[in-house]
Amino acid sequence: MYSNTSLFTAALVSFALSASLCPIAIYLFRSHFLQRSVLSKYRQIHNDPIPRIGGVAIFLGFWFTIALLIVLNTGLVVTYIHQSLRTQMLLLLALLSTAVFLLGLIDDFVVIRARYKLLIQVLIAFVTSITILPPPVVLLPFFGMIDFGMAGFALYTLWIVGAMNAMNLIDGLDGLASGISAIALVGLGVTAWMTQDLTSLLLEVTLIASIFGFLLFNWHPAKLFMGDSGSLFLGYMLGVIPLFQVYNQHNYLGISPIILLGVPIVDTIFSILRRYLRGIPAFSADRNHIHHKLLRKGLSHVQTVLFLYLTSLAFLGVFVLENQHWVDQRLALLAFLVLALLLVLIAGYEEMTQPFEVYRNRKSLRKDRTFLQSLSENLEYFYYRCESVDELFFILAIWAEINPAIEVTLSFPGGSRHKNFAPPEQKQRIIEFQENEMTLKLIFSEDFFEMDSDVKHENIHHIISQTFSTLERILQKET
């Protein structure tokens, strides 16, 4: 039998470590993140820079506790670790999750190109599928039991990569990704306790405690973000743990792991679908995720998070019912689809209410997108011909008006230029850049960042670089 006291001790250590590491992370890394590229600012809710290193606290709080239990050779380890998961497999899980964590951590400091980041994720997921995960025998609604054989490794890889990125995408509000992860782990913990899967129970309780330690600093208004290191790590663990836990319980897999991650899975799948309908690259970043839509419908930050917590609890309930065979798998699938549909409808997506109209406008949207990219990329040609500040600002103002900006201001030693294009809006984004006593200030509508925020980031950074270099050339020539 397991000991509630031992589990409580493991949870307490994990919570204390995580909660202690968070203020240290804030202190040590704040200066770095104040200087970091503005890439993430276009998609975040906060205007003030906040350290994105909270994943370190979650990761170390969890694995240091597990390692401490093993090193001390406690009765807790003998009871829990050796029951259903060999120590070698636990070591592999630690090594592979560390690789995921480090990938995210590096990306938090130095932005990794999406294709390389995805390639590394696929590699880690594939190694996981052939070393840790059980045989790919799956019970599917309407199809029965299917042994996917070698093809199962590809399905495992797709699932783990999807889980990592789904958790990364849902990490858009204070406490959202951490809370949803904790709720999913609670569901796993409940079923592990009911089936006496002690290894899974120990991992889940320890990880929940580490998340709660971080959540003290991530609740709105957040002092610390988990960053990619945290979201990818949690996504990986929530992709892997349910697989070997469900298999240990039933000797086959089912749809319950998908149901468990209902909110991030629905958000990710629908993001790909709506981008396709609009003719936008599937992995283009935007501010049209479910949590963004709920905010625009009038819910406060905390209300949006709590609503998605409740939705996650609803998915969790379906997960437990399906996992314990208290409802038929087909009924569980129906419940999942109904919850997914309700969530998308409540968010108020045009892609759901007017899909054909959205699809008809995709050519126009794609044309505008291509034009703005081309304009930004070729602005250097027009800047090259500029001989005065007025000529430079004239071209800059044309670019700003087309984008469209509300206001643009260019300041430099000895003068400034300013132009308004529209009256101020209630929700607007002020973006200001400085270099060698030169300042460029742009004001956009908040709606400007709803789609293609990563493309807009690249365009704006290109414009800033070219504007400052051209202005510096003109000023040197004038002096």
KANOR-V288154 format. One record per pair of residues at least 12 apart in sequence whose C-alpha atoms are under 8 Angstrom apart, sorted by the first residue. I is the first residue (numbers start at 1). J is the second residue. If there is no record, write none. Layout:
<<I	J> <I	J>>
This chain:
<<1	79> <2	79> <2	80> <2	198> <3	76> <6	76> <7	76> <7	202> <7	205> <10	65> <10	202> <10	205> <10	206> <11	205> <11	206> <11	207> <11	208> <11	209> <11	210> <12	209> <13	61> <13	65> <14	61> <14	62> <14	64> <14	65> <14	206> <14	207> <14	209> <14	210> <14	213> <15	61> <15	206> <15	209> <15	210> <15	211> <15	212> <15	213> <16	61> <16	210> <16	213> <17	57> <17	60> <17	61> <17	210> <17	213> <18	57> <18	58> <18	60> <18	61> <18	62> <18	210> <18	211> <18	213> <18	214> <19	57> <19	210> <19	212> <19	213> <19	214> <19	216> <20	213> <21	56> <21	57> <22	54> <22	57> <22	214> <22	217> <22	224> <25	51> <25	53> <25	54> <25	56> <25	57> <26	51> <26	53> <26	223> <26	224> <29	51> <29	53> <30	50> <30	51> <33	49> <33	50> <33	51> <33	52> <34	49> <34	50> <34	51> <36	109> <38	457> <39	454> <39	457> <42	449> <42	453> <42	454> <42	457> <43	172> <43	285> <43	286> <43	287> <43	449> <43	453> <44	172> <44	173> <45	172> <45	173> <50	222> <50	223> <50	224> <50	225> <51	223> <51	224> <51	225> <52	108> <52	224> <52	225> <52	226> <52	227> <52	228> <53	105> <53	108> <53	224> <53	225> <53	226> <53	227> <53	229> <53	230> <54	214> <54	224> <54	225> <54	226> <54	227> <54	229> <54	230> <55	101> <55	105> <55	225> <55	226> <55	227> <55	228> <55	229> <55	230> <55	231> <55	233> <56	226> <56	229> <56	230> <57	210> <57	214> <58	207> <58	210> <58	211> <58	213> <58	214> <58	230> <59	101> <59	210> <59	230> <59	233> <61	210> <62	206> <62	207> <62	210> <63	94> <65	206> <66	206> <79	198> <80	198> <80	199> <80	202> <81	198> <81	199> <82	199> <83	197> <83	198> <83	199> <84	197> <84	198> <84	199> <84	248> <85	199> <89	131> <89	132> <92	131> <92	132> <93	128> <93	132> <96	124> <96	128> <97	233> <97	236> <97	237> <98	233> <99	124> <100	121> <100	124> <100	229> <100	232> <100	233> <100	236> <101	228> <101	229> <101	230> <101	232> <101	233> <102	229> <103	117> <103	120> <103	229> <104	227> <104	228> <104	229> <104	230> <104	231> <104	232> <104	233> <105	227> <105	228> <105	229> <106	229> <107	228> <107	229> <108	227> <108	228> <108	229> <121	161> <122	157> <122	158> <122	161> <125	156> <125	157> <125	158> <125	160> <125	161> <126	153> <126	154> <126	156> <126	157> <128	157> <129	153> <129	156> <129	157> <130	153> <133	240> <133	243> <133	244> <134	243> <134	244> <134	247> <135	149> <135	152> <135	252> <136	148> <136	149> <136	152> <136	153> <136	156> <136	252> <136	253> <137	149> <137	252> <137	253> <138	252> <138	253> <138	254> <139	252> <139	253> <139	254> <139	255> <140	254> <140	255> <140	329> <141	329> <141	330> <141	333> <142	330> <159	239> <160	235> <160	236> <160	239> <160	240> <161	236> <163	235> <163	236> <163	238> <163	239> <163	265> <164	231> <164	232> <164	233> <164	234> <164	235> <164	236> <164	239> <165	232> <165	235> <166	235> <166	264> <166	265> <166	267> <166	268> <167	231> <167	232> <167	234> <167	235> <167	264> <168	228> <168	231> <168	232> <168	235> <169	264> <169	268> <170	264> <170	267> <170	289> <170	291> <171	231> <172	291> <173	291> <173	301> <173	305> <174	218> <174	219> <174	220> <174	221> <174	222> <174	225> <174	301> <174	305> <175	215> <175	218> <175	219> <175	220> <175	222> <175	305> <176	305> <176	308> <176	309> <177	231> <178	211> <178	215> <179	211> <179	215> <179	309> <180	308> <180	309> <180	312> <181	234> <181	238> <182	208> <182	211> <182	212> <183	309> <183	312> <183	313> <183	316> <184	238> <184	260> <184	261> <184	312> <184	316> <185	204> <185	205> <185	207> <185	208> <185	238> <186	204> <186	205> <186	208> <187	260> <187	316> <187	317> <187	319> <187	320> <188	201> <188	204> <188	242> <189	201> <189	204> <189	205> <191	320> <191	323> <191	324> <192	245> <195	249> <197	245> <197	248> <197	249> <200	241> <200	245> <220	301> <220	302> <239	257> <242	257> <243	257> <246	323> <255	329> <255	333> <256	319> <256	322> <256	323> <257	319> <259	315> <259	316> <259	318> <259	319> <259	336> <260	312> <260	315> <260	316> <260	318> <260	319> <261	312> <261	315> <262	312> <262	315> <262	336> <262	340> <263	308> <263	311> <263	312> <263	315> <263	340> <266	340> <267	289> <267	290> <271	289> <274	351> <277	351> <277	355> <277	358> <277	359> <277	362> <278	358> <278	359> <278	361> <278	362> <278	365> <278	366> <279	359> <279	362> <279	363> <279	365> <279	366> <280	366> <280	452> <284	451> <284	452> <284	453> <284	454> <284	455> <285	451> <285	452> <285	453> <285	454> <285	455> <286	449> <286	450> <286	451> <286	452> <286	453> <286	454> <287	449> <287	450> <287	451> <287	453> <288	450> <288	451> <290	344> <290	347> <291	304> <291	305> <291	347> <293	347> <293	348> <293	349> <294	346> <294	347> <297	347> <311	339> <311	343> <314	339> <315	336> <315	339> <318	332> <318	335> <318	336> <319	332> <372	403> <373	455> <373	459> <375	399> <376	399> <376	459> <376	460> <376	462> <376	463> <377	459> <377	462> <379	463> <379	466> <380	466> <382	395> <383	395> <383	466> <383	467> <383	470> <384	470> <386	470> <386	474> <387	474> <388	474> <389	471> <389	474> <392	467> <392	470> <392	471> <393	410> <393	417> <396	467> <397	419> <401	421> <404	444> <404	448> <405	421> <405	422> <405	442> <405	443> <405	444> <405	445> <406	420> <406	421> <406	422> <406	423> <406	424> <406	442> <406	443> <406	444> <406	445> <407	419> <407	420> <407	421> <407	422> <407	442> <407	443> <407	444> <408	420> <408	440> <408	441> <408	442> <408	443> <409	439> <409	440> <409	441> <409	442> <410	438> <410	439> <410	440> <410	441> <411	438> <411	439> <411	440> <412	437> <412	438> <412	439> <413	437> <413	438> <425	445> <427	445> <427	446> <428	443> <428	444> <428	445> <428	446> <429	443> <429	444> <429	445> <429	446> <430	442> <430	443> <430	444> <431	443> <433	464> <435	468> <438	468> <440	464>>
